[in-house]
Amino acid sequence: MLRATVGLADPREALAKARAAAHRALELDPHQPEAHGVLALVSGLLDYDWPA
């Protein structure tokens, strides 16, 4: 995910992978705070419809 934020990787692809990894982590431990944080970050960067 860091590579996407500094322009070294395709952001949509990297954030999609981060989302998938966070969902997998939550399947293993639903109380893991780091995974919830990643999902919040991905949601804010990728899903939110920012005004133009």
Buried (B, 14 or more C-beta within 10 A) or exposed (E): BEEBEEEEBEBEEBBBBBBEBBEEBBEEEEEEEEBBEBBEBBEEBBEEEEEE
